[in-house]
Amino acid sequence: MSAATLVAAPTGAAEVTEKQRAELAGVREARLVALEVPDRHPWWATVEDRYAARLALRRAAKA
């Protein structure tokens, strides 16, 4: 990203190219896949209360 793009954005003069749109779409897709990976782990099939398990995992991660 160039300095001209950064300066032009607040004035409304910046344009998003098709290449940038495609790159953003690819990054969003990769992010979605990465977010779904933990939820597809087989361990979740053994849990009765997913919400309580998720809270416990968060508490453990913060400890």
Secondary structure in CASP SS format (residue, H / E / C, confidence):
PFRMAT SS
TARGET T0000
AUTHOR 0000-0000-0000
METHOD secondary structure of the structure
MODEL  1
M C 1.00
S C 1.00
A H 1.00
A H 1.00
T H 1.00
L H 1.00
V H 1.00
A H 1.00
A H 1.00
P H 1.00
T H 1.00
G C 1.00
A C 1.00
A C 1.00
E C 1.00
V C 1.00
T C 1.00
E H 1.00
K H 1.00
Q H 1.00
R H 1.00
A H 1.00
E H 1.00
L H 1.00
A H 1.00
G H 1.00
V H 1.00
R H 1.00
E H 1.00
A H 1.00
R H 1.00
L H 1.00
V H 1.00
A H 1.00
L H 1.00
E H 1.00
V C 1.00
P H 1.00
D H 1.00
R H 1.00
H C 1.00
P H 1.00
W H 1.00
W H 1.00
A H 1.00
T H 1.00
V C 1.00
E C 1.00
D C 1.00
R H 1.00
Y H 1.00
A H 1.00
A H 1.00
R H 1.00
L H 1.00
A H 1.00
L H 1.00
R H 1.00
R H 1.00
A H 1.00
A H 1.00
K H 1.00
A C 1.00
END
